[in-house]
Amino acid sequence: MFQRKALSVVLILIVAGTGVACLPSGGESAGDIQATIDAAVAGTVAALQAQTPAAAPPVTVEAPTAQPTAAEAEPTIPPPQPTAGESATGGVSGPERPEYIERVLASVNEARAAEGLPPYTLNPLLTQAAQAQSEYQRNSGQITHRGPDGSRPIDRVLAVGYPARRAIENIYYGGTPEEAVEWWLTADEDHRAVVLDILASEAGIGAATDASGLTYFTLVVASQ
């Protein structure tokens, strides 16, 4: 009797806010009621599927291309511009301080004579290379054996047309020509060896004075 009344009850399904009502009559069998329930459930599932939004398409995110930072980027340093008397190729029209050239040569040859060595002869091509290096140092504010293009002493000597097999160089920044030669003789054996070289017979000397009154001296000696 209890089962019979239960089958006559109105079945209401509420799923996710959707209601489906089944009102069986009192004379339906249990199989008919079950069929009605199955149909109601199937309809509810179909309604829910219709309300489910379609899946969004996948989004592709591309990583940005890495850009160099200030620390990674290499700065571009413009080459120094030639001054009056200095050509764009590194040559010079003549020494700025010819009296300084003569005084350096005299002091160098005095030191060579004290060691029993023959004097250096001043060569105009070697002097052109030495003067260009002195002016480059003065213009750039650097004390360096490298030229504006990274050249070495032998490179600069060959560039001016001197057929050298070897070339060595001393540089000095400071006061008088005599102080420059004295420093070369006493600083260390490498600088002293340039003044007292036994293979070279010719020398070039450069001198360029900056705004403070101090001079960049260059002594280059070479052998053919």
C-alpha positions as CSV (number, residue, x, y, z in Angstrom):
1,M,0.0,0.0,0.0
2,F,2.9,2.4,0.9
3,Q,4.7,1.5,-2.4
4,R,1.5,2.2,-4.4
5,K,1.1,5.7,-2.9
6,A,4.8,6.5,-3.6
7,L,4.3,5.7,-7.2
8,S,1.4,8.2,-7.3
9,V,3.5,11.1,-6.0
10,V,4.4,13.9,-8.4
11,L,8.1,13.6,-9.3
12,I,9.9,16.9,-9.6
13,L,13.5,17.1,-10.7
14,I,15.4,20.3,-10.1
15,V,18.9,20.3,-11.5
16,A,21.0,23.4,-11.7
17,G,18.0,25.7,-11.7
18,T,16.0,23.7,-14.3
19,G,12.8,22.0,-13.2
20,V,11.2,19.0,-15.0
21,A,7.8,17.9,-13.5
22,C,6.2,14.5,-14.1
23,L,2.6,13.9,-13.0
24,P,1.7,10.2,-13.2
25,S,-1.8,9.1,-12.9
26,G,-2.8,6.7,-10.2
27,G,-3.2,3.8,-12.6
28,E,0.3,3.7,-14.1
29,S,2.6,0.8,-13.5
30,A,6.1,1.0,-11.9
31,G,7.6,0.4,-15.3
32,D,5.7,3.3,-16.8
33,I,6.8,5.6,-14.0
34,Q,10.5,4.6,-14.4
35,A,10.3,5.3,-18.1
36,T,8.9,8.7,-17.4
37,I,11.7,9.4,-14.9
38,D,14.4,8.3,-17.4
39,A,12.9,10.6,-20.1
40,A,12.9,13.5,-17.6
41,V,16.5,13.0,-16.6
42,A,17.6,12.7,-20.3
43,G,15.8,16.0,-21.1
44,T,17.4,17.7,-18.1
45,V,20.9,16.6,-19.1
46,A,20.3,17.8,-22.6
47,A,19.2,21.2,-21.3
48,L,22.3,21.6,-19.2
49,Q,24.6,20.7,-22.0
50,A,22.9,23.3,-24.2
51,Q,23.7,25.9,-21.5
52,T,27.4,25.0,-21.1
53,P,29.6,27.5,-23.0
54,A,31.9,26.3,-25.7
55,A,35.5,25.9,-24.7
56,A,37.6,29.0,-25.5
57,P,40.3,28.4,-28.1
58,P,43.8,28.2,-26.7
59,V,45.8,31.5,-26.6
60,T,49.4,31.4,-27.8
61,V,51.7,33.9,-26.0
62,E,55.0,34.6,-27.7
63,A,58.0,35.6,-25.5
64,P,59.3,39.0,-26.4
65,T,62.6,39.2,-28.2
66,A,65.4,40.0,-25.7
67,Q,66.9,43.5,-26.2
68,P,70.4,44.4,-25.0
69,T,70.6,46.3,-21.8
70,A,72.8,49.3,-21.2
71,A,75.4,47.1,-19.7
72,E,75.2,44.6,-22.7
73,A,75.2,47.1,-25.5
74,E,78.6,48.1,-26.7
75,P,79.0,51.9,-27.0
76,T,80.4,53.3,-30.2
77,I,83.3,55.6,-29.5
78,P,84.0,58.0,-32.3
79,P,87.6,58.2,-33.4
80,P,89.5,61.4,-32.5
81,Q,89.5,64.0,-35.2
82,P,92.8,65.2,-36.6
83,T,94.0,68.6,-35.5
84,A,95.8,71.2,-37.5
85,G,99.1,69.7,-38.6
86,E,97.7,66.1,-38.4
87,S,96.3,64.4,-41.4
88,A,93.3,62.0,-41.4
89,T,95.6,59.1,-42.1
90,G,97.7,59.8,-39.0
91,G,100.5,61.7,-40.7
92,V,101.7,65.1,-39.6
93,S,103.1,68.1,-41.5
94,G,105.9,68.6,-39.0
95,P,106.8,68.6,-35.3
96,E,104.9,71.1,-33.1
97,R,108.0,71.7,-30.9
98,P,111.1,71.3,-33.0
99,E,113.3,72.5,-30.2
100,Y,112.0,69.7,-28.0
101,I,112.8,67.2,-30.7
102,E,116.4,68.4,-30.8
103,R,116.8,68.3,-27.0
104,V,115.4,64.8,-26.7
105,L,117.8,63.6,-29.4
106,A,120.8,65.3,-27.7
107,S,120.0,63.8,-24.3
108,V,119.5,60.3,-25.9
109,N,122.8,60.4,-27.8
110,E,124.6,61.7,-24.7
111,A,123.4,58.6,-22.8
112,R,124.4,56.4,-25.8
113,A,127.9,57.9,-25.9
114,A,128.3,57.2,-22.2
115,E,127.7,53.5,-23.0
116,G,130.1,53.5,-26.0
117,L,127.2,53.4,-28.5
118,P,127.0,55.4,-31.8
119,P,124.4,58.2,-31.9
120,Y,121.0,57.9,-33.4
121,T,120.3,59.7,-36.6
122,L,117.0,61.5,-36.7
123,N,114.9,60.0,-39.6
124,P,112.0,62.1,-41.0
125,L,109.7,59.1,-41.6
126,L,110.2,57.8,-38.1
127,T,109.7,61.3,-36.7
128,Q,106.4,61.5,-38.6
129,A,105.2,58.3,-37.0
130,A,106.4,59.4,-33.5
131,Q,104.8,62.9,-33.9
132,A,101.5,61.4,-34.9
133,Q,101.5,59.2,-31.9
134,S,102.3,62.1,-29.5
135,E,99.4,64.1,-31.0
136,Y,97.0,61.2,-30.8
137,Q,97.9,60.8,-27.1
138,R,97.5,64.6,-26.5
139,N,94.1,64.7,-28.4
140,S,92.7,61.6,-26.7
141,G,94.2,62.2,-23.2
142,Q,95.6,58.7,-23.2
143,I,99.1,57.5,-22.5
144,T,99.3,54.5,-24.9
145,H,101.5,52.6,-27.4
146,R,98.4,51.8,-29.4
147,G,97.3,54.1,-32.2
148,P,93.7,55.4,-32.9
149,D,93.1,52.3,-35.0
150,G,94.8,49.9,-32.5
151,S,98.1,50.0,-34.5
152,R,101.4,49.0,-32.9
153,P,104.7,50.9,-33.3
154,I,105.9,48.6,-36.1
155,D,102.5,49.1,-37.9
156,R,102.8,52.9,-37.8
157,V,106.4,52.9,-38.9
158,L,105.6,50.7,-41.9
159,A,102.5,52.9,-42.7
160,V,104.6,56.0,-43.2
161,G,106.9,54.1,-45.6
162,Y,109.9,53.2,-43.4
163,P,111.0,49.6,-44.4
164,A,111.5,48.4,-40.8
165,R,112.1,44.8,-39.7
166,R,111.6,45.9,-36.1
167,A,110.5,49.0,-34.2
168,I,110.4,49.8,-30.5
169,E,109.0,52.8,-28.8
170,N,109.1,54.8,-25.6
171,I,106.5,57.4,-24.5
172,Y,106.4,59.9,-21.6
173,Y,104.0,62.5,-20.4
174,G,105.4,65.3,-18.2
175,G,107.8,68.1,-18.2
176,T,111.0,68.8,-20.1
177,P,112.8,66.7,-22.8
178,E,115.6,66.0,-20.4
179,E,113.2,64.7,-17.7
180,A,111.7,62.4,-20.3
181,V,115.0,60.9,-21.3
182,E,116.0,60.5,-17.6
183,W,112.8,58.7,-16.8
184,W,113.4,56.3,-19.7
185,L,116.9,55.5,-18.5
186,T,115.9,54.9,-14.9
187,A,112.3,53.5,-15.0
188,D,113.1,49.9,-16.0
189,E,115.2,47.8,-18.3
190,D,112.7,47.8,-21.1
191,H,112.6,51.6,-21.4
192,R,116.3,51.9,-21.0
193,A,116.8,49.4,-23.8
194,V,115.0,51.6,-26.3
195,V,117.4,54.5,-25.6
196,L,120.5,52.2,-25.7
197,D,119.4,49.8,-28.5
198,I,122.4,48.2,-30.2
199,L,120.6,47.2,-33.4
200,A,118.9,50.5,-34.4
201,S,120.7,53.4,-35.9
202,E,117.8,55.7,-36.7
203,A,115.2,57.3,-34.4
204,G,112.0,59.4,-34.6
205,I,110.9,61.8,-31.9
206,G,107.5,63.4,-31.3
207,A,106.3,66.0,-28.9
208,A,102.8,67.5,-28.4
209,T,101.9,69.8,-25.6
210,D,98.5,69.9,-24.0
211,A,96.5,72.9,-22.6
212,S,98.1,72.4,-19.2
213,G,101.6,72.9,-20.6
214,L,102.6,69.2,-20.2
215,T,104.0,67.4,-23.2
216,Y,103.5,63.9,-24.6
217,F,106.9,62.6,-25.8
218,T,107.4,59.7,-28.2
219,L,110.7,58.0,-29.1
220,V,110.6,55.3,-31.7
221,V,113.7,53.5,-33.0
222,A,113.8,51.0,-35.8
223,S,116.2,48.9,-37.8
224,Q,115.9,47.8,-41.5
